[in-house]
Amino acid sequence: MESVQVNVKTTSEERAQAVLDIKEHDLTGQWGVAQVHQRLANQGILIKRSEIIIVLFYNYKMLMQPLDRDELRQVMIILMLSLMPNLSV
């Protein structure tokens, strides 16, 4: 069996850039968190789903329109969950 070398991104900036780089290949804009996560994993880049959610949200949603109360609440929940190491999103 062939081993896969994992590319560990050490800083949050590197991880965010990896997400943005992979999204450049999403020409129709339909890749969700699961698909981005899988495509990064296929390249040996392991990033938590919660981090992918945050990057995608801030780089695509916030540039389009302001947040309403429910969306802000969702972002806060995601941020809090990402800070709790024993929980996963």
C-alpha positions in Angstrom: 0.0 0.0 0.0 1.3 3.4 -1.0 1.6 5.9 1.9 0.3 9.4 1.6 2.3 12.3 2.8 0.2 14.8 4.7 0.9 18.5 4.1 0.3 20.1 7.4 -0.5 23.8 7.1 0.8 25.4 10.3 -0.7 28.9 10.3 -4.3 29.9 10.0 -3.3 32.1 7.0 -1.8 29.1 5.2 -4.9 27.1 5.8 -7.2 29.9 4.7 -5.1 30.3 1.5 -5.4 26.6 0.8 -9.2 26.8 1.0 -9.2 29.9 -1.3 -6.9 28.2 -3.8 -9.0 25.1 -4.1 -12.2 27.2 -4.5 -10.6 28.9 -7.6 -11.2 25.6 -9.4 -14.9 25.7 -8.5 -16.0 27.4 -11.7 -19.8 27.0 -11.0 -19.6 28.0 -7.3 -21.3 24.9 -6.1 -18.7 23.2 -3.9 -19.8 23.1 -0.3 -17.8 22.5 2.8 -17.7 18.7 2.4 -16.5 18.8 -1.2 -13.8 21.4 -0.4 -12.7 19.3 2.6 -12.5 16.2 0.5 -10.6 17.9 -2.3 -8.1 19.3 0.1 -7.7 15.9 1.8 -7.1 14.4 -1.7 -4.1 16.8 -2.0 -2.9 15.7 1.5 -4.0 19.0 3.1 -6.0 18.3 6.3 -8.1 21.3 7.6 -10.9 21.1 10.1 -14.4 21.6 8.6 -15.1 24.4 11.0 -12.1 26.4 9.6 -13.3 25.8 6.1 -16.8 27.1 7.0 -15.3 30.2 8.5 -13.0 30.9 5.5 -15.8 30.3 3.0 -18.3 32.4 5.0 -16.0 35.4 5.4 -14.6 35.4 1.9 -17.8 34.8 -0.1 -20.9 35.7 2.0 -19.6 38.9 3.7 -18.4 40.4 0.4 -21.9 40.1 -1.0 -24.2 41.5 1.6 -24.2 42.5 5.3 -25.0 39.9 8.0 -28.4 39.7 9.6 -29.0 38.6 13.2 -29.4 34.9 12.4 -26.3 34.7 10.3 -24.2 36.5 12.9 -25.5 34.0 15.5 -24.4 31.1 13.2 -21.0 32.6 12.7 -20.6 33.0 16.5 -21.6 29.4 17.1 -19.1 28.2 14.5 -16.4 30.2 16.0 -17.1 29.0 19.5 -17.2 25.4 18.4 -13.9 25.8 16.5 -12.3 26.9 19.8 -13.5 23.8 21.7 -11.1 21.0 20.8 -13.4 18.1 21.9 -16.3 19.1 19.7 -16.5 18.7 16.0 -18.6 20.4 13.4 
